Amino acid sequence: MSGRVVRIATRGSALALAQSRLVAERLLARHPEIQAEPVVVETRGDQQRRRPLWKLEGYGFFTTQVEAALLDGRADMAVHSYKDMPTLTDSRLTTAAIFERLHPEDAAAAAGEVHSLEELAPGARIGTSSPRRIAQIKALRPDLEVRPLRGNVQTRLETVRRGEFDAVIVARAGLERLGLADRAAFYFDPTVFIPAAAQGALAIQIRSDDSAMRRLVACLHDGPTAIAVRAERAVLTALHPGCHAPVGVYARLVDDAIEITAMAASLDGASCLRRCIRGSQDKAAALAAELVEQLRSDGVAAIIKPFEDQR
């Protein structure tokens, strides 16, 4: 592969470009004989920034067009925020590597000296368009005013500076990768405020029949991250809640064990179901399946049913 140009498909947001550069740098460090070239793709989610996510129909809002660049040969690999990838997959494509997860938790950028959700004043305006975040905020602080907010990370942070919101909720990994960690007022405990499945991890996608690329990107794979996020996505796949459902899953590795926590909630936060399971890492798939059965026994179907038709 000496001298080969590897074309990397990515969204055009500042965060997506930063993530693809990070992956490219790691790839070039291990394979200095190649060159990397970005292929920037605009996705449907990027085109419809004014609409809240839960009002978009279908799935794959931030991935379908990027995957198309792989399928039609414009790109050799793609870098995705793994949390954006639907659990329904195209057999012509495969996730060949899971890049090291930076941070799984959510963060809040807030006006003034605020160090936790509890310290926000009653009636404070919170910006987010994530149904998962909305439901958990309302469950924890029903007195807060949650308003829809979309746009790239910098745009959302700017609304706090302009006084449009008292706080906005974003992924900590995004702040870190953009060099904006100092804008976080506080971080949420991911065992309490459950993140999206695979949040903070990056998926390296290639064509299923491209064995040469599979060998090339193998150096990008992080085993511990893969164990955790595969367990998280296994829960999501089994629940198949619809991509707009307020569902979160978080797995963490503790010595030789894995602990998986999942939540499902109504959008108004009135119904919030949370369950946790722990066991050996080598039984992660079985533990994920057992956790799903616990959630089903406790009535998760009634909570996620309103969102199923939006898959």
C-alpha positions as CSV (number, residue, x, y, z in Angstrom):
1,M,0.0,0.0,0.0
2,S,3.0,2.3,-0.2
3,G,2.0,5.7,-1.4
4,R,-1.7,4.9,-1.4
5,V,-4.1,7.7,-0.7
6,V,-6.7,6.6,1.8
7,R,-9.9,8.6,1.4
8,I,-11.8,9.2,4.7
9,A,-15.5,10.1,4.5
10,T,-16.7,12.4,7.3
11,R,-19.4,15.0,8.0
12,G,-18.3,18.6,7.6
13,S,-18.9,19.9,11.1
14,A,-15.9,21.1,13.1
15,L,-16.3,18.2,15.5
16,A,-16.5,15.6,12.8
17,L,-13.5,17.0,11.0
18,A,-11.5,17.0,14.3
19,Q,-12.5,13.4,14.9
20,S,-11.5,12.3,11.3
21,R,-8.1,14.2,11.7
22,L,-7.5,12.4,15.0
23,V,-8.1,9.0,13.3
24,A,-6.0,10.0,10.3
25,E,-3.1,11.0,12.5
26,R,-3.2,7.7,14.4
27,L,-3.4,5.8,11.1
28,L,-0.5,7.7,9.6
29,A,1.6,7.2,12.7
30,R,1.2,3.4,12.3
31,H,1.4,3.5,8.5
32,P,3.7,6.4,7.4
33,E,3.8,4.9,3.9
34,I,0.2,6.1,3.1
35,Q,-1.5,9.4,2.7
36,A,-4.9,10.4,4.0
37,E,-7.4,12.6,2.3
38,P,-10.8,13.8,3.7
39,V,-14.0,13.3,1.8
40,V,-16.5,15.8,3.3
41,V,-20.2,14.8,3.1
42,E,-23.3,16.8,4.0
43,T,-25.8,14.6,5.8
44,R,-29.6,14.9,6.1
45,G,-29.2,15.8,9.7
46,D,-26.9,18.6,8.8
47,Q,-29.2,19.9,6.1
48,Q,-32.2,20.1,8.5
49,R,-30.6,21.9,11.5
50,R,-33.7,24.0,12.3
51,R,-35.8,20.9,13.1
52,P,-35.6,19.1,16.5
53,L,-34.2,15.6,16.0
54,W,-37.3,13.9,17.2
55,K,-39.3,15.5,14.3
56,L,-37.0,14.0,11.6
57,E,-38.4,10.9,10.0
58,G,-36.5,7.7,9.3
59,Y,-33.0,7.0,10.8
60,G,-29.3,7.4,9.9
61,F,-29.7,11.2,9.9
62,F,-25.9,11.7,10.3
63,T,-24.6,8.5,8.7
64,T,-26.5,7.5,5.5
65,Q,-24.9,10.0,3.2
66,V,-21.4,9.2,4.6
67,E,-22.1,5.5,4.0
68,A,-23.1,6.3,0.5
69,A,-19.6,7.7,-0.2
70,L,-18.2,4.4,0.8
71,L,-20.6,2.4,-1.2
72,D,-20.2,4.4,-4.4
73,G,-16.4,4.3,-4.1
74,R,-15.7,8.0,-3.3
75,A,-14.2,6.9,0.0
76,D,-12.2,4.0,1.4
77,M,-13.2,4.3,5.0
78,A,-15.5,6.5,7.1
79,V,-15.3,7.9,10.6
80,H,-18.6,8.1,12.6
81,S,-19.6,9.2,16.0
82,Y,-20.6,5.7,17.0
83,K,-23.7,7.0,18.9
84,D,-25.1,8.3,15.6
85,M,-25.0,4.9,13.9
86,P,-28.3,3.1,13.6
87,T,-28.5,-0.5,14.9
88,L,-29.9,-1.5,11.5
89,T,-26.8,-2.0,9.3
90,D,-26.1,-2.5,5.6
91,S,-24.4,-5.9,5.1
92,R,-22.2,-4.3,2.4
93,L,-20.5,-2.3,5.2
94,T,-18.8,-3.2,8.4
95,T,-17.4,-1.5,11.5
96,A,-13.8,-2.7,11.2
97,A,-12.4,-0.9,14.2
98,I,-13.7,1.0,17.3
99,F,-11.5,3.9,18.2
100,E,-10.7,4.6,21.8
101,R,-13.5,6.2,23.7
102,L,-12.4,9.5,25.2
103,H,-15.3,10.3,27.7
104,P,-18.8,8.9,27.7
105,E,-20.5,11.4,29.8
106,D,-22.5,14.6,29.1
107,A,-21.4,18.0,30.1
108,A,-23.1,21.3,30.7
109,A,-21.9,24.7,29.7
110,A,-23.6,27.3,31.9
111,A,-23.7,31.0,32.6
112,G,-22.2,31.9,36.0
113,E,-20.7,29.7,38.6
114,V,-22.7,26.5,38.4
115,H,-21.3,23.2,39.4
116,S,-24.2,20.8,39.1
117,L,-27.7,20.4,37.8
118,E,-29.0,21.0,41.3
119,E,-27.4,24.4,41.4
120,L,-29.3,25.8,38.4
121,A,-32.0,28.3,39.5
122,P,-35.6,27.2,39.2
123,G,-36.9,28.0,35.7
124,A,-33.5,28.1,34.2
125,R,-33.5,27.7,30.4
126,I,-31.7,24.5,29.2
127,G,-30.9,23.9,25.6
128,T,-30.9,20.5,24.0
129,S,-32.7,18.6,21.3
130,S,-31.8,15.2,22.5
131,P,-34.9,13.3,23.8
132,R,-32.7,11.3,26.1
133,R,-31.3,14.4,27.7
134,I,-34.7,16.2,27.8
135,A,-36.3,13.2,29.6
136,Q,-33.6,12.9,32.2
137,I,-33.5,16.6,32.9
138,K,-37.2,16.7,33.4
139,A,-37.1,13.6,35.6
140,L,-34.3,15.1,37.8
141,R,-35.4,18.8,37.7
142,P,-39.0,19.2,36.4
143,D,-38.8,22.9,37.4
144,L,-36.3,23.7,34.6
145,E,-37.4,25.0,31.2
146,V,-36.0,22.8,28.5
147,R,-36.0,24.3,25.0
148,P,-35.0,22.7,21.7
149,L,-31.5,23.6,20.5
150,R,-29.5,22.2,17.5
151,G,-26.4,23.2,15.7
152,N,-22.7,22.5,16.0
153,V,-21.0,22.5,19.4
154,Q,-19.6,26.1,19.1
155,T,-23.0,27.4,18.0
156,R,-24.7,25.9,21.1
157,L,-22.0,27.3,23.4
158,E,-22.5,30.7,21.9
159,T,-26.2,30.8,22.9
160,V,-25.1,30.7,26.5
161,R,-22.7,33.6,26.0
162,R,-25.5,35.6,24.4
163,G,-27.9,34.9,27.3
164,E,-30.4,32.9,25.2
165,F,-29.9,29.9,27.5
166,D,-28.7,29.5,31.1
167,A,-27.1,26.2,30.2
168,V,-26.7,23.8,27.2
169,I,-26.0,20.1,27.4
170,V,-23.3,18.6,25.1
171,A,-21.2,15.5,25.0
172,R,-17.9,15.9,27.0
173,A,-16.0,14.1,24.3
174,G,-17.0,16.7,21.8
175,L,-15.7,19.5,24.0
176,E,-12.5,17.7,24.6
177,R,-11.8,16.9,20.9
178,L,-12.5,20.6,20.0
179,G,-10.2,21.9,22.7
180,L,-13.2,23.5,24.5
181,A,-13.0,21.5,27.7
182,D,-12.7,24.8,29.7
183,R,-16.2,25.7,28.6
184,A,-17.8,22.9,30.7
185,A,-19.3,24.1,34.0
186,F,-19.8,20.6,35.2
187,Y,-20.0,17.0,34.0
188,F,-22.8,14.5,34.7
189,D,-22.2,11.2,36.4
190,P,-22.8,8.7,33.6
191,T,-24.2,6.2,36.1
192,V,-26.9,8.7,37.0
193,F,-27.5,10.8,33.9
194,I,-27.1,7.9,31.4
195,P,-25.4,8.7,28.1
196,A,-26.3,7.5,24.6
197,A,-25.1,4.1,23.7
198,A,-21.5,4.3,22.4
199,Q,-21.3,8.1,23.2
200,G,-17.7,9.2,23.0
201,A,-16.5,6.3,20.8
202,L,-15.7,6.5,17.1
203,A,-16.6,3.8,14.6
204,I,-14.3,3.1,11.7
205,Q,-16.4,1.8,8.8
206,I,-15.3,0.1,5.6
207,R,-16.8,-1.9,2.8
208,S,-17.2,-5.5,4.0
209,D,-15.3,-7.0,1.1
210,D,-12.3,-4.7,1.4
211,S,-9.8,-7.0,3.2
212,A,-6.9,-4.7,2.6
213,M,-8.6,-1.8,4.4
214,R,-9.6,-4.1,7.2
215,R,-5.9,-5.0,7.8
216,L,-4.9,-1.3,7.5
217,V,-7.4,0.0,10.1
218,A,-6.8,-2.8,12.6
219,C,-4.3,-0.6,14.4
220,L,-7.1,1.8,15.3
221,H,-9.1,-0.7,17.3
222,D,-9.3,-0.4,21.1
223,G,-10.3,-3.6,22.8
224,P,-11.7,-2.3,26.1
225,T,-13.8,0.4,24.3
226,A,-15.1,-2.3,22.0
227,I,-16.2,-4.5,24.9
228,A,-18.1,-1.6,26.6
229,V,-19.8,-0.1,23.5
230,R,-20.8,-3.4,22.0
231,A,-22.6,-4.2,25.2
232,E,-24.3,-0.9,25.1
233,R,-25.4,-1.3,21.5
234,A,-26.5,-4.9,22.2
235,V,-29.0,-3.5,24.7
236,L,-30.2,-0.9,22.2
237,T,-30.4,-3.4,19.4
238,A,-32.5,-5.8,21.5
239,L,-34.9,-3.0,22.6
240,H,-35.1,-1.5,19.1
241,P,-36.8,1.6,20.6
242,G,-36.7,3.9,17.6
243,C,-33.9,6.4,17.1
244,H,-35.9,9.2,18.9
245,A,-36.7,7.3,22.0
246,P,-35.3,8.7,25.3
247,V,-33.1,5.7,26.0
248,G,-29.6,5.6,27.4
249,V,-27.1,2.8,28.0
250,Y,-23.7,3.0,29.7
251,A,-21.2,0.2,30.3
252,R,-18.1,0.5,32.3
253,L,-15.2,-1.9,32.9
254,V,-14.1,-2.5,36.5
255,D,-11.2,-4.8,36.8
256,D,-12.4,-8.0,35.1
257,A,-16.1,-7.1,35.4
258,I,-18.5,-5.1,33.3
259,E,-21.3,-3.0,34.7
260,I,-24.2,-2.1,32.3
261,T,-26.8,0.6,33.2
262,A,-29.8,1.3,31.0
263,M,-32.6,3.8,31.2
264,A,-35.8,4.5,29.3
265,A,-38.1,7.4,30.0
266,S,-41.1,9.2,28.7
267,L,-40.3,12.5,27.1
268,D,-41.8,14.5,30.0
269,G,-39.7,12.5,32.5
270,A,-42.8,11.3,34.4
271,S,-42.0,7.7,33.8
272,C,-38.3,6.7,34.1
273,L,-37.1,3.2,34.3
274,R,-33.5,2.4,35.2
275,R,-31.8,-1.0,35.7
276,C,-28.2,-2.1,36.2
277,I,-26.4,-5.4,35.9
278,R,-22.8,-6.5,36.6
279,G,-20.8,-9.6,35.8
280,S,-17.7,-10.9,34.0
281,Q,-16.5,-9.2,30.9
282,D,-16.4,-12.4,29.0
283,K,-20.2,-12.7,29.5
284,A,-21.0,-9.1,28.4
285,A,-23.4,-10.2,25.6
286,A,-25.3,-12.5,28.0
287,L,-25.5,-9.7,30.6
288,A,-26.8,-7.3,28.0
289,A,-29.5,-9.8,27.1
290,E,-30.4,-10.3,30.7
291,L,-30.6,-6.6,31.3
292,V,-33.0,-6.2,28.4
293,E,-35.2,-9.0,29.8
294,Q,-35.3,-7.1,33.2
295,L,-36.4,-4.0,31.4
296,R,-39.1,-5.8,29.5
297,S,-40.4,-7.4,32.7
298,D,-40.5,-4.0,34.3
299,G,-42.6,-2.5,31.5
300,V,-40.2,-0.8,29.2
301,A,-42.4,-1.6,26.2
302,A,-45.0,0.9,27.3
303,I,-42.4,3.6,27.7
304,I,-40.8,3.2,24.3
305,K,-43.9,2.3,22.3
306,P,-44.7,5.9,21.2
307,F,-41.3,6.1,19.5
308,E,-41.2,2.7,17.7
309,D,-42.9,3.9,14.5
310,Q,-40.1,6.5,14.0
311,R,-37.4,3.9,13.5
